[in-house]
Amino acid sequence: MAALCSTAEHCESDIRRKLQLSKLPADDIQAIIQRLYIEGYLDTARFCRAYANDQLRFAHWGPVKIAASLRQKGLPDHDIRQAIAQLPSSELHDVLQQVLHSKLRQTCQPTREKLMRFAMARGFAFDDVRDAVDTIFCHEDDD
């Protein structure tokens, strides 16, 4: 497990699931996980930061969806909040714009409501989505 954790960030629940598949006794699983923490192979804060950055950059998820996914993995709320707070606001804005413009190209008759629902489903906050959509439709009205 140390070799696996040294190649990429993993969270405790993922490692625990892998160990349970190997049919190890629960005491052994707990001992392995404890040792991974002690030796620095597992770190919840580090995992949250890496996961949040990856999901923003590669999956184009917003902070709401990223936080929900991290909660689902059973990670501590303070690590989740900290990881979300460390996401660069300029990058969040750029990804939101990218998501909206991508949807605009795919949709024949885009409406504000459709774009807002889509972006919010991707995990972006209502106020940010509303501002971005209003900006898009204001620019279209100028044309």
Kinemage of the C-alpha trace (Angstrom):
@kinemage 1
@onewidth
@group {chain A} dominant
@subgroup {mainchain}
@vectorlist {calphas} color= white
{ca met a 1} P 0.000 0.000 0.000
{ca ala a 2} L 2.923 2.332 0.631
{ca ala a 3} L 4.063 1.831 -2.974
{ca leu a 4} L 0.561 2.654 -4.213
{ca cys a 5} L 0.344 5.748 -2.019
{ca ser a 6} L 3.777 6.932 -3.131
{ca thr a 7} L 2.680 7.161 -6.780
{ca ala a 8} L -0.470 9.258 -6.276
{ca glu a 9} L -2.621 10.744 -3.522
{ca his a 10} L -5.191 8.393 -2.029
{ca cys a 11} L -7.664 8.766 0.803
{ca glu a 12} L -8.232 6.387 3.673
{ca ser a 13} L -11.582 5.125 2.380
{ca asp a 14} L -10.073 4.143 -0.989
{ca ile a 15} L -7.163 2.330 0.665
{ca arg a 16} L -9.484 0.659 3.164
{ca arg a 17} L -11.696 -0.587 0.306
{ca lys a 18} L -8.679 -2.037 -1.524
{ca leu a 19} L -7.472 -3.775 1.623
{ca gln a 20} L -10.930 -5.186 2.361
{ca leu a 21} L -11.025 -6.683 -1.130
{ca ser a 22} L -7.889 -8.626 -0.244
{ca lys a 23} L -9.823 -10.224 2.643
{ca leu a 24} L -7.433 -9.036 5.360
{ca pro a 25} L -8.677 -9.049 8.966
{ca ala a 26} L -10.017 -5.709 10.211
{ca asp a 27} L -7.215 -5.370 12.784
{ca asp a 28} L -4.568 -5.761 10.086
{ca ile a 29} L -6.314 -3.232 7.858
{ca gln a 30} L -6.405 -0.710 10.688
{ca ala a 31} L -2.729 -1.305 11.483
{ca ile a 32} L -1.732 -0.794 7.838
{ca ile a 33} L -3.745 2.419 7.576
{ca gln a 34} L -2.296 3.708 10.850
{ca arg a 35} L 1.233 3.058 9.601
{ca leu a 36} L 0.505 4.813 6.288
{ca tyr a 37} L -0.543 7.909 8.259
{ca ile a 38} L 2.504 7.747 10.540
{ca glu a 39} L 4.911 7.389 7.622
{ca gly a 40} L 3.232 10.220 5.711
{ca tyr a 41} L 1.804 8.168 2.853
{ca leu a 42} L -1.730 9.186 3.826
{ca asp a 43} L -2.596 12.796 4.649
{ca thr a 44} L -6.219 13.949 4.500
{ca ala a 45} L -5.440 17.640 4.007
{ca arg a 46} L -2.969 16.911 1.219
{ca phe a 47} L -5.435 14.542 -0.462
{ca cys a 48} L -8.235 17.132 -0.284
{ca arg a 49} L -6.036 19.805 -1.895
{ca ala a 50} L -4.878 17.487 -4.678
{ca tyr a 51} L -8.373 16.147 -5.339
{ca ala a 52} L -9.926 19.622 -5.423
{ca asn a 53} L -7.298 20.915 -7.841
{ca asp a 54} L -7.620 17.879 -10.109
{ca gln a 55} L -11.410 17.985 -10.228
{ca leu a 56} L -11.400 21.695 -11.004
{ca arg a 57} L -8.740 21.478 -13.709
{ca phe a 58} L -9.576 18.189 -15.373
{ca ala a 59} L -13.249 17.424 -14.663
{ca his a 60} L -14.315 21.101 -14.588
{ca trp a 61} L -16.232 20.666 -11.358
{ca gly a 62} L -17.160 23.602 -9.188
{ca pro a 63} L -16.433 23.889 -5.470
{ca val a 64} L -19.867 22.663 -4.350
{ca lys a 65} L -19.571 19.383 -6.259
{ca ile a 66} L -15.937 18.909 -5.202
{ca ala a 67} L -16.843 19.396 -1.534
{ca ala a 68} L -19.767 16.968 -1.806
{ca ser a 69} L -17.537 14.330 -3.366
{ca leu a 70} L -14.910 14.758 -0.648
{ca arg a 71} L -17.602 14.472 2.051
{ca gln a 72} L -18.804 11.279 0.407
{ca lys a 73} L -15.292 9.882 0.845
{ca gly a 74} L -15.595 10.545 4.590
{ca leu a 75} L -12.948 13.261 4.818
{ca pro a 76} L -12.930 15.852 7.635
{ca asp a 77} L -14.930 19.029 6.991
{ca his a 78} L -12.095 21.341 8.043
{ca asp a 79} L -9.768 19.772 5.432
{ca ile a 80} L -12.499 20.066 2.792
{ca arg a 81} L -13.184 23.719 3.601
{ca gln a 82} L -9.489 24.508 3.546
{ca ala a 83} L -8.958 22.789 0.182
{ca ile a 84} L -11.923 24.614 -1.379
{ca ala a 85} L -10.720 27.941 0.028
{ca gln a 86} L -7.311 27.398 -1.565
{ca leu a 87} L -8.720 26.981 -5.077
{ca pro a 88} L -7.621 30.028 -7.094
{ca ser a 89} L -10.640 32.281 -7.675
{ca ser a 90} L -9.347 33.285 -11.098
{ca glu a 91} L -9.174 29.624 -12.107
{ca leu a 92} L -12.677 28.981 -10.742
{ca his a 93} L -13.933 31.900 -12.822
{ca asp a 94} L -12.118 30.673 -15.942
{ca val a 95} L -13.452 27.132 -15.582
{ca leu a 96} L -16.998 28.415 -15.043
{ca gln a 97} L -16.712 30.526 -18.204
{ca gln a 98} L -15.326 27.536 -20.101
{ca val a 99} L -18.183 25.296 -18.921
{ca leu a 100} L -20.809 27.858 -19.896
{ca his a 101} L -19.346 28.592 -23.318
{ca ser a 102} L -19.018 24.876 -24.018
{ca lys a 103} L -22.705 24.395 -23.175
{ca leu a 104} L -23.639 27.385 -25.333
{ca arg a 105} L -21.946 25.777 -28.354
{ca gln a 106} L -23.825 22.513 -27.750
{ca thr a 107} L -27.273 24.004 -27.259
{ca cys a 108} L -29.459 25.260 -30.096
{ca gln a 109} L -31.680 27.567 -28.061
{ca pro a 110} L -29.861 28.317 -24.803
{ca thr a 111} L -31.794 30.059 -22.086
{ca arg a 112} L -30.510 31.627 -18.907
{ca glu a 113} L -32.298 28.965 -16.885
{ca lys a 114} L -30.763 26.068 -18.820
{ca leu a 115} L -27.276 27.485 -18.510
{ca met a 116} L -27.724 28.205 -14.815
{ca arg a 117} L -29.039 24.707 -14.075
{ca phe a 118} L -26.175 23.168 -16.031
{ca ala a 119} L -23.453 25.174 -14.278
{ca met a 120} L -24.987 24.613 -10.852
{ca ala a 121} L -25.136 20.866 -11.558
{ca arg a 122} L -21.394 21.081 -12.254
{ca gly a 123} L -20.988 22.417 -8.719
{ca phe a 124} L -20.703 26.166 -9.090
{ca ala a 125} L -22.364 28.520 -6.601
{ca phe a 126} L -25.635 30.215 -7.580
{ca asp a 127} L -24.318 33.787 -7.281
{ca asp a 128} L -21.252 33.046 -9.401
{ca val a 129} L -23.337 31.274 -12.032
{ca arg a 130} L -25.922 34.051 -12.152
{ca asp a 131} L -23.249 36.713 -12.625
{ca ala a 132} L -21.477 34.714 -15.348
{ca val a 133} L -24.711 33.932 -17.212
{ca asp a 134} L -25.869 37.542 -16.982
{ca thr a 135} L -22.545 38.635 -18.441
{ca ile a 136} L -22.900 36.196 -21.339
{ca phe a 137} L -26.439 37.299 -22.151
{ca cys a 138} L -25.542 40.986 -21.785
{ca his a 139} L -22.750 40.533 -24.355
{ca glu a 140} L -25.152 38.754 -26.707
{ca asp a 141} L -27.680 41.591 -26.315
{ca asp a 142} L -24.929 44.057 -27.322
{ca asp a 143} L -24.313 42.189 -30.602
